[in-house]
Amino acid sequence: MKTQAMVMTDFNKSLELTQIEVPPLENGQVLVRLAASGVCGSDVHIWHGEDKRVKLPLIPGHEGVGYIEDIKGRHCSVDGQILRPGDLIIWNRGISCGRCYACQVLKQPSLCQDRITYGINNPCDMPPYLNGCYAHHIILTADTDIIKLDDSTDPVTMVSASCSGATIAHAFDMCQIKPGSTVAVQGPGPLGLFAVAFARALGAGTIIVIGGTASRLDMCKKFGADMVLDRKSLSKEDRFDTIMRVTGGRGADIVIEAAGYPDTAQEGLDILAMGGTYLSTGFAQFTGYAQIDFFSQIVKKNAVIKGVWVSDTSHLYDAIHLISKNPSLFSNMVTHTMSLDNANQALELMASKKALKAVLTN
């Protein structure tokens, strides 16, 4: 049996639609026919050669939802259900070793130094070859954490839970949000939208989003933002004054960086309240340095600063349930759907920010 995949053989070059022979499954492996493959902003960085983890040739794509086509032996979902052909599933994009210090002592598998991510670490010239989601099929290894979805789930809507949804779930898992807290979000992309939705679901009082694209800021309002501040029409000083006025001079209790630019850290720490928490979720690779006043912005505030690196299966689980409560809302996040052979166009749309979220369908 042969299948097709979009293969990256060189950085900054077009992906090529390639026929690949589906190898025999090994014990515990699951062959999945992909229904939806998310095109993530980090895929653009991979395409540009900015992720040092990547080895070519590569089938990109770490966000996937699909139907089980075949299983070798027995594989259960994370909640103990026996998986069978025909089941609609989603899976944790990363596989941690389960044995190292991060996995066993810290209990933070996302920090595992041997963590493997579909569509990033494994080239497609090594078994099981079908290692990424820009394909008609993917083979999930026996140690992949799989979650069975309800048959009524829309794969296109759910696929963003794999990365941006799970990452923001991880962020909120790292802080204590109290009912009525003020949450400021820097960046109105998929990460920012999930941040708004999670903050609202967890009882935030006021949610403020800072961004530079009017259509995305309007989307944030649909997701529950109380106020949006356009950085193209409001100066940094104006934004600071507005947030201080809204919060009675305190600032935001929680600030979530979801943009990936160094200068956001300076503003984020300025608007952070005394005793507040700053969560950085938007950096997928090095993009530069930020100049920080440690005394005024951190020490004097007793500020807590946390980096949020990827996620684990529990965070994916949280993101799935958030989307499931209001799938019609999250369907608005997907602005472009296209066929697998249009993956290059999808990457261009994401790179130019003309697409808020692009999804490849089979």
Secondary structure as GFF3:
##gff-version 3
##sequence-region A 1 362
A	DSSP	beta_strand	2	7	.	.	.	ID=ss1
A	DSSP	beta_strand	16	21	.	.	.	ID=ss2
A	DSSP	beta_strand	30	39	.	.	.	ID=ss3
A	DSSP	alpha_helix	41	47	.	.	.	ID=ss4
A	DSSP	beta_strand	63	71	.	.	.	ID=ss5
A	DSSP	beta_strand	88	91	.	.	.	ID=ss6
A	DSSP	beta_strand	94	95	.	.	.	ID=ss7
A	DSSP	alpha_helix	101	104	.	.	.	ID=ss8
A	DSSP	three_ten_helix	109	111	.	.	.	ID=ss9
A	DSSP	beta_strand	116	117	.	.	.	ID=ss10
A	DSSP	beta_strand	137	140	.	.	.	ID=ss11
A	DSSP	beta_strand	146	148	.	.	.	ID=ss12
A	DSSP	alpha_helix	155	158	.	.	.	ID=ss13
A	DSSP	three_ten_helix	159	162	.	.	.	ID=ss14
A	DSSP	alpha_helix	164	173	.	.	.	ID=ss15
A	DSSP	beta_strand	182	186	.	.	.	ID=ss16
A	DSSP	alpha_helix	190	201	.	.	.	ID=ss17
A	DSSP	beta_strand	206	211	.	.	.	ID=ss18
A	DSSP	alpha_helix	214	223	.	.	.	ID=ss19
A	DSSP	beta_strand	227	230	.	.	.	ID=ss20
A	DSSP	alpha_helix	236	246	.	.	.	ID=ss21
A	DSSP	beta_strand	252	257	.	.	.	ID=ss22
A	DSSP	alpha_helix	263	270	.	.	.	ID=ss23
A	DSSP	beta_strand	272	280	.	.	.	ID=ss24
A	DSSP	pi_helix	294	299	.	.	.	ID=ss25
A	DSSP	beta_strand	304	307	.	.	.	ID=ss26
A	DSSP	alpha_helix	313	325	.	.	.	ID=ss27
A	DSSP	alpha_helix	327	330	.	.	.	ID=ss28
A	DSSP	three_ten_helix	331	333	.	.	.	ID=ss29
A	DSSP	beta_strand	336	339	.	.	.	ID=ss30
A	DSSP	three_ten_helix	340	342	.	.	.	ID=ss31
A	DSSP	alpha_helix	343	351	.	.	.	ID=ss32
A	DSSP	beta_strand	358	361	.	.	.	ID=ss33
###
